[in-house]
């Protein structure tokens, strides 16, 4: 366990207490460290405990291969080195002054005396250790289950919590932190961090103020992280609550769907590796579904007065119970201005035909995740032809088992390979483009190509 790692929630409780206690107890040795100075080195005997009075200390470790990992940047009131003091031995990390820093320096004898005779100090140390354990547990979970972008968002929120100052533009992180510093905190390379920071700027979550970063607005970003955490904890009630807050806070539904899709992919990968049981994978799916349904309701409320771009019927074909991807597409179409009728999962051929006859939609979207259910898509199209309903509706097929060649071969009008791209694909089929942004991975099939492949089939 690295020395000096802390959680933001515990900082406020511990930092004021520790500083006031040290001053009350007469611990008077206060050292000053210039920017770049080392408080202690990894592998040195642990002779001192440090408490930051003012300034910033970066806590990091170097692996045997020479890779740097930064655990935290600690500010006023943070305890540094207490883990090693309690366990004995050598410092497991490097403590470096990120700016000019003042820190109280406590010897082992003073530390043990304070623990033995000053219960308030002892309680403060216990709280600090609890914060360290909680943070490290979260870091392990993040490295196991979430991708680089989500780890980046988490660390930005933590830095804003611990070192942020609220301004009219957002929360300004009072650190001249480099992309390399951030990369070391999330176990990523610098170029990847730069790419995702640029994405956050384009999406309106982040901006630069000199050498400092400003989260704008940090509350929305925090709500999105809380939504993902609720899903990872399989807490359907909290996931629904945060989904409602995210949409009411003005978040872009596309970004929210992407975040949830990342969680779905991570759960799938964890299940494939054997790190997640089938029961837990199903619990994650149920939790995500509850969040998405709440989002749909909120989005419908927000766009009641808007003119519809068209009507869509969507469903997963018979024999296939996979519904998350289909529900995400449904949500994005609703957000994009379409009236959507979602038939659910394992929809029979008759169910699709009846819905087309009843709702007379502009577009039918069919999803098939399993290869065993692929043939159902063609059966639906053939049934619509027999019912003289095919000519009045554009048909889009997608899902994990579907391919562009298969879509063209069964007479579909388009193939959608991505959740986000589906909305542009549907708009394109109906001539409703708002701009020229089109996801190239979602493909409209030329009529002549469809006819040729139908003949070949």
N, C-alpha and C positions, 0 to 999 in steps of 0.2 A: 504494500500500500504506500503510495507516494506521500511525502510530507507536504502539508500545507494545502491540500485540496479541500474546497468548501462548496457548499450549496448556497444559492442566493437567499432562500427563505430563512436559513439559520443565521445569516450574517447579521441581520439587524438585531436579533435577540442576543447574540454573543458579543459583538464588537464593542458596543457601548459599555457593557458589563465588564469586560476584561480590562479595557483601558482605565476605567474609573477605579477598579479594584487594585490594579498595579500602582496607581498614583496614591491611593489610600494606604496601601501597605508599605509604601516607601521604597519601591523598586526604582532606583534612580539612574541606573546605567543606560543612557540613551546614546546610541551610536548613529552617526550620519554616514550615509553611503551615496556616493555620486552615481549618476546614471551609468549603468554598465558594470558597476562594482558587484562583486560576488559576496553574498552573505555567508554561504557555505557551499561546498562542492560535493557532488555525488561521490560516495565512497569514503569521505572524511569521517573520522570518529565524531559521533554526535555529542558535542560538548556543551552546546548552547541551544536554548529555546528563544525564538524571536516573536515579538508582537509589534506589528506595524502601527506606528503612531500617525505618520503621514507619508504619502507617496504610494508607489506600486512595486510589487515584487512578483516576478515571473517564476513559476515553479515548473521545472521540466526535467526530463531524464534522457540519457543517451543510451541506445541499445548497443550490444556488442558489435553490431554491424555498422554503427556510427549514425543511425537514424535518430532524429530528435523528436520527442513527444512532449508537448506542453500540456500540463494538466489544468493550470489555472493561472489567473493574474489576480493577485491579492492586494487589497487596499487597506484603508484605515481600520484598525481593530482586529485584523486577521491574525490568528495564531499560526506560526510556522514552525514545524519540527516536533510537535507534541507526540506524533505516532512513534518516532524513533526514540524519543525520551522515555516513553512508557515501555517499549519493547527492548530497548538497548541496541547497541550495535552501531552501524554506519548510516549516514544519510543516504536515502534511496533516490534522492533527486538533487537538482541544482537550484539554489535560490539566488536570483540575480535582480538587482535594482533596475526596474524598467525606466524610472525617472529618479531624480534626486529624492532620497528616501530617508526618513528617520525611523528607527526601530529600537524598542526596548530589548536588551540582551539579558537573558536570565540563565544563570549557571544551573548545573544539575542539582547542586545542594539547595539553591533557592527554590527550584521547581519542586523538589521533593518536600521541602518545608511547607510550601504553599499548599500542596496537595494534602499534607497531613494535618495542617492547622487552620486552614482557611476554607471551610466548606463552600462558600460562594464561588471561589476560584475553581475548586474541584468540580462543581456543577457546570461552570462555564466550559471547562475542558471536556467534560462528558458530552455537552451539547455540540461542541466543535467536532469531536470524534464521530458523533452521530451524523452530522452534516457530511463529513468526509465519506463515511460508508454509503450514505444515500447517493451522493454524487458518483462515486465509483461504480455502484450498482447500475446507475442510469447509464454511465458511459459504456459499461459492458453490454447492456441491453441495446444501446444505440449501435454499437459496432456489430452486434449480432443480427439485428432485425431491420435497421433503417439505412437508407443510402446516404451518399455524401451530402446532397442538398439538404436533407432533413437534419443531418448532424450540424451542418453550417447554420441553419436557422436556429437550432437549439442553442448553439454556443453564442450566437448574436443576442438572443433573448437573455441568456445568463449574464453576458457582459453588460447589457443594458440595465439589467436588474441590479448588478453590483457596482457598476461604474457610470450609470447613466444619469443625465440631468435633463429634466423635462423642459422643452422649449415649445414655442408656437408651431414649429415645423415638425416636432416629433421628439423622440428621446435621443439625445446626443451622447454617444459613448466617449467619455473623457479619457481616451487612450490614443496615442499615436501608434496604432497597431498596424503591422504590415500584413500583406497577404500570406507571407511565409509563416508569420506568427500564428495566424488563423489555421493554416494548413497543418501545423504541428499540433494544434489542439483537437483536430478532428480526424487525424490519421489519413490525410489526403495529400496530393501534390499541389504545388502552388498554382499551376496553370488551371487545374480543375476548380480551385477556389475562386480564381479570377473570373472564370466563365460563369459560375453560379452567382457571384456578387453582381456581375453585369446583368444577369437575368432578374435579380431582385430589384435592381435599379430601374430596369425597363418596366417591371410590374408595379412600381410605385411604392415598394416596401422600404427602399433604402436610397440614401443620397449621401454625397460627400460634403463635408464642411471643413475645408482645409485638409488636415491629415486625419481628421476624425470622421467616424461614420454616424449617420443619423437614421434611426428607424422611424419610418413614416407610413402609416401609424403603427407603432409597436403593439397596440392593443389588438388590432386585427390579426397581426402575425401571431401573437400569443394565443389568440382564440383558435387559430388553425392548428397550432401545435397541440393545444389541449384536446382538440377533436381527434387528432391522430393518436394521442396518448390514451384517450378513452377507448378507442378501437383496439389498441394493443392490450388494454386491460380487460377486453371483452365486456365493457360496461355499456350496455345498450341505452340505459336511461341517460347517462352522462353524455354519450355520443349524440343522442338526439338533442340534448340541451345545448351542446356546443355547436352542433350543426345549425340550429336556429340562430344562435348568436353570430356565427360566422356570416350567414346570409344577411341578417339584419344589420350587421356591421359594414355591409357594402362590399364584401369580398367578391372577386370575379368567380362565378361558378365553375368556369373552365379550370382555374387554378385549384379550386377545392376538389374537383373531380380528379385532377391529376394527382393531388396529394393522397386521396383515398385509393386511387389506382396503384400508387407506389406501395401502400400498405398491403393491398391485395397481393401484389407481386411478391412482396417480402414474405408474406404468410405462405404463399405457394412454394417459394424457394426453401423456406425453413421446413415445411412439411416434406419436401422432396429430399432434403438432407437428413431427415429423421430428427430434427431439432424441435418439431412441433407435432403433437399427436393429431389424429384425424378429428377427435372431439374438439380440440382447441381450434383447429382450422375451421370447423363448422361454426364454432362460437364466434370467431372473427367475422365470418360471412354474415351471420345473423346481425351482429353489431353494426357492420357497415350498411347493411340493408336498412336498418332502422334509421340511421343517420340520413341516408339518401332520401327516404320517403318523407322525412321532415323537411328536407331541403326543397323537395318538389312542392310541398304545400306552401312554403314561404315564397318560393319563386312565383307560383300561380297568383298568390295574393299581390305581389309586387307588380305584376304585369296585367292586371285585370283590364286596365283602360287602354292597353296597347292593341293595335290592329294585328290580327293574326297573319302570319306569312303562309299558312297552309295547314292542312290536317294530316296527321300521321297515325297509323296503326302499327304497333310494335309487339313482338312476342317471341319467345323461344319455342322451337318446334317440338312436336310430340316426342316423348322419350328422353328429353333433355331437361334436367332440373336446374341447370346453371342460370342464375338470374342477375348476378351483380353487374356484369358488363352491360347487359341489356338495360338494366335500371339506370346505370350511369348515362348511357346514350339517351334514354328517355328524358332524364333530368336536363341534360344539355340542350336537347331540342326544345323543351318547355322554356328554358332560359333564353333560347335564341329566338323565340317568338312563334313557335308552332303549338297548335292544339294537338295533344297526344293522348291516344287511347292505348293503355298498356294492358295487353291480354294476359300477361304473366308468363309462367313457364309451362313446358309440356303441353302446348296448345295443339289441339287436334286439327286435322285438315278442315273438318267441318267448321271448327271454331274460327279459323281464319276466313273461310269463305263467308260465313254468316256476318262477321265483323265488317268485311269489305262491303257486303250488300247493305248493311245497316248504316255505317258511318260514311260511306263513299269517300274515303280519304284520297289525298293526292299521292301519298307515298305509303307503301307497306315495307316495314323493316323486319326481316326474319333473322334470328340468331341461332347458330348451331355450334356448340362447343365440342361435342363428341362426334367422332367419325361415324359411329353407328347411327347417328340421327341425320346425317347429311342428306340422305335420299328424301327425307321428309320435305325439304325445301322445294325440290323439283315436283313432288306430288302436289304441293300446295299450288304451285304455278299452273300445273296441268288442270287442277280442279277449278281454278279461276277461269281458265280458258273455256272449260266445258260449261261453266255458268255464265259465260259472256260478260265477265267482269274484268278480264285481264287488260283490255285496251284502255280502261279509264284510270289505271293506277300505275305509278312507277314502283318498281320492286328493287329493294336494296337487300343484299344478303351479307352476313358477316359472322364473326365468332371464331374461336380458336381453330376449328376444324375446316373452315371455309378458305378457299383460295380464289384468286382472280380467274384462273382457268376454269375452275368448277363453276363459278358464278356465270361466266359467259356461256358455258356449255349447257346450263339449265334454262337459259333465256332470261336471266336477271338483267336489269338495267344498269346496275352498279354493284361494286364490291367495296365494302368498307373494312379496312384493316386496323383502324385506330379509333378509340373512343372519341378523342377530340376532333379527328378529321371527319367524323360522320356528319356533324352539323354543316360543314362546308359542302360536303357531298350532296346532302339533301337540298341545300339552298341552290347548288349548281343545277341539279336536275329540274328545279322549278324556276330557274332564272331569277333567283332572289339574292344574288351576291351583293353584299354591302361594300365590298372592296375586292381587291385581287388576291387576298390571302387564301390559298388553297393548300391543304395538306396533300402532298403528292402521293402519300401512301394510301389515300382513299381514291379509288379509281372508278370513273364513269366509263362504261363499256360502250364503244361506238356501235350504233345499230347494225352496220354491215358485218361487224365482227361477231355480234351475237347471232345474226342470221346464219352465217357460215358455220359457226360451231354447232348451232342447233341442227343443221342439216347433217353435219358429220356425225352427230350423236345418234 
